[in-house]
Amino acid sequence: MINFVALPLIVAIAIALLGSRVLDRLQPATAARRSSVLLAAVPIAAVPTLWLIGLSGLAHLGLRNPVIDWSHHLLPDYRPVGAIVGSASLVAAIAGTVRAGRVALHYRRLRCTETGPLEIIETDEIYAYTMPGPAATIAISTGLRNALADDEYNFVVAHEQAHGRHRHDRYKLLALLATAFVPPMQSVTARLDYYIERWADEESLATTGAERRLAARTIAKVALAATSPTPALGIADRGAAARAHALLAPVDHPAMTIRIQSALIIGITVSLAAYQLHHSMMFGLDIIR
């Protein structure tokens, strides 16, 4: 039955979507790490489940072979429910695989391994971003350098260095792949993008010793910069207004109850995803037997 095959996955997605808002009240680095766990757990469980239900849909459409015949029981026999649900699942699985492949190829094209740590681009456009890859290459336009005072420019460089030092490109890649397979996770992905920008903001403050008001002003000045090439990371990428507001607000430390709630959300989601994955693996082993 469909509720037996996919119910844990459906509940896991619902908890991840509803519970991810609690992470907003954590420190940015902690929130980013916990969001990445949610974004990893759900697709790992979703992908095999979608393919299994898709195979069952083919059986309900009348296609016959040993593998498809085996999967017939995964969906109800009520016509045309089984065929519709299974076909939709198969389309989602194929579309997700194609989207994920495009994300991986784009990431591979942008990935830098041997380029120098800082590249100055001769252009009047205003932008700064960190390219993905272990080289942590930072691209900064002369337009941005000329538009900022020295202390503002130092904050921007420190922000981009924080992205490279903590390999935030891996977080962004995970978010893009998760959304490719499970589009409803887009809201969690958007939050993760915001968290890693806030993480870089706070670390650049600690590195440069800049005032929080200066940091907020700098983010605002480059907020209209050209969009960074996905999955590169730029200082004006996500929620510039919200980030500036957070920098100007009093520093708040999350209460123990918030940390416990977020840990429970992560634990329940991961447990449900693991439970879903267990059943998917068992069904797959039945094919071999």
N, C-alpha and C positions, 0 to 999 in steps of 0.2 A: 504494500500500500504506500501511496505517496507520503502520507503523514509519518510512516515509519522510516522511509528512506531520507526525507529531507527536513523533517520537523526540527531536529536539533540545529541545522544550518539556519533555518528561518528565524528561530529564536535567537541564535547567536548574532545574526545581522541586526535584529531589532534592538538587542541589548547594546551592541556596539554603537548604533546610531543614536539611541536615546541617552546612553550613559557617557558618551564621549564629551558631553558638555561639562561634566564634572571636572575634566582635565584642565579646563580653562583657569581653574583656581590654583593650579600647581605652578611651581617654578617652571620657566620655559623649557629648560633642558630635560627635566623629569617628564613634563607633559609630552615632549617630542618623542622620548623613548617609549613611553607607554602607548602613545598613539600608534607608533610603528609596530608594536606587538599586535594591536587590534587589526591593523592593515595587513599583517602577515598571516595571522591565524585564519581569518575569514576566507580569503581566496584559496589557501591550502586545502581547506575543507570543501570549498565550493566547486573547484574545477573537476575533481573526479565525480562528484555528485551530479553535476550538470551533464557530463558525458554518459553516466550510467542511465539517467532518466531519458536522455536523448536516444540511447539505444533502445530503451523500452518503447519510446514513441515510434521508432521505425517498425517494431514488431506490431504495434497497434495499427500502423498504416498498411500492414499486410506483407511487408518484406520478410523474407525467410532465409535464415542461415543459422547454424548452431549457436553463435554468440547472441544474435538478436532474439532467437526463440527463448534462450535462457532468461533474457531480461524482461520478458513479457509480463511477469508477475509483479514487477516493481510499480506498475501503474494500475489503477482500477479498470475493470472491464466495461464500465459505463461508456457507451459511445455517444459522442465523439470525444469525451473528456480525455481519455488516455492518449489519443492521437494528437490532440491540441496541446496538452501539457508537454508531452514528449517532444513534439516538433519545436515548440517554443524553447525548450531547454537545449535542444540540439543547435538551434540557430544561435542561442546565447553563447554556447560553448565555442562554436566555430568563430563567431564574431569576436569573442574575447581573446581567442588565440591569435587572430589576425591583428587585433589592436595591440596586444602585448608584443607581438613580433615587430610591429612598427616602432613601438616605444624602445625596444631593445636595439634596433638598428639605428635609430636616431641617437640614442645614448652612445652607441659605439662610434658614430661619426664625430660626435662632440668630445669624446673622451680624450684627455691629454695625458701623456706619460713622460714626455721628454722635454716639453717646452719650459722656458724659464718661468720663474715664479710671478713676474709682473710684466705685462705687455702694454705699452702705451700705444693707443690707436689714434692716428692723426685724423680727427674729424671734429666738426663743430657740434655734433650730437652729444647729448649729455647722458652718459651711462657708465655703470661699473658693474661687473658681474664676475663670478667665479665659475670656470669651466669644470665639468666633472672629470674625475680621474685622480690618480695619486700625485700628479704634478701640482695640483691645486693652483693652476694658472689663473691669475687675475687679469682681466682686461679692463683698462680704464681709458676713457676717451680724453683727449686734450680739452674738449669742450667742458667736461666735468671739472677737470683740474683748474681751468681758468675761471670757472664759475664759483669756486669755493675758496674760502680762506684756508690758511694752513691748518688750523686746528680742526676745521670741518673736513678737510681732505684726509687728515690723519685718522679721523674717526671712520671714514668710508673705507680706507685701506684696512684698518683693523677689523672692521665688520667682515670684509671679504676674506681676510686671513682666517677668521674664526670659522667661516664656512669650510675652507679648505682643511684646516687643522682637524676638524671633527668629521670630515668626510660627509657633510650634509647632502652631497650629491647622491649618496646611497639611500638616504631617507627619501629624497625626492623620487628616485628611481622606483623604490618600493611603493610609494604612493601612486605613481603613474601606472605601475603594473597592477596594483590592487584595483584601481578604478577601471582599468581595461577589462578585467575579468568580472568585477562586481560593481557596475556603475552606481548603485545606491550608496556605495561607500564614499562618494564624492564629498559629502559634507565632512567626513573624518579627514579626507585628504586635504581639504581646504584648511582645516584646523592645524594639521601637521605643518603645512607650508607656513602658516602664521607663527607657530611655535618655534620653528627653526630660525625664522627671521628675528623673533624676539630673543632667542638664545644668542644669536650673533650680536644683537644690539647690546645685551647686558655684558657679554664678554668683551666687546670692544670698549665699553665704558671702563671696565676693570683694567684693560690693557693700557689705554691712553690716559686715564684719569680725567677724562672730559666731564663737564657738567651735564646733567641730564637734560637741561633746557637746550644746551647747544646740540646735543644728540637729536632731540626732537626737531629742532629747527633744520638740521642738516637733512634728516629724512624727508621733511616737508619740501625742501628745496629741490630734491631730486625725484620727488614723487611722480612727476610727469615725464620721467625718462622713458626712453624706448624700452619695450618689453624685452627681457632677456630671452635668448634662445633656449627653449625647453630641452633638456632639464638643467640648464645653467641656473645659477642663483644670483640675483641682483638685489641691491639694497632697497630698491623701490618695488620689489616684486609683489608683496602681499600686505594688505591692510596697513598702508602707510599711515593713515589717519589714526587707526586704532593703536598702532605701535607708538606713535607720537604721544597719544593720550596716556598710554601705559607708562611711558617714560616720565611724564609730568605728574602722574598720580603718586601718592605716598607709597613707598615700598611695603608690600604686604607679604607676610609669610603664611603659607597655608596651614590651617588647623589640622590637628591629628585626625579629626573625623573625615576631612576631605581626602587625606592620604589613604585612609582605610577604605573609604567608598571607592576611590579610583582603583585600589588594589583588588577589591571585590569584583568590580566590573571587568577588569582584565582577567582575573582568575575564572570567573564564570564563562566569559566569552571563549577563552582558550580551552576550557574543559568541554564546552559544547562543541567547539570545532574539532577537538580531538575525538570526542564521541562520534561525531559525524564521519570523520576520517576513518575511524575504526570500522564502521559499518560499510563504508565504501570499499575498503580494502577486503573485507570479508566477502562482499559480493564479487569483487574482482577475482579473488582466489577460487570462488565457486566456478568461474568460467574455466579455469585451468583444470579443475578436478573433473 
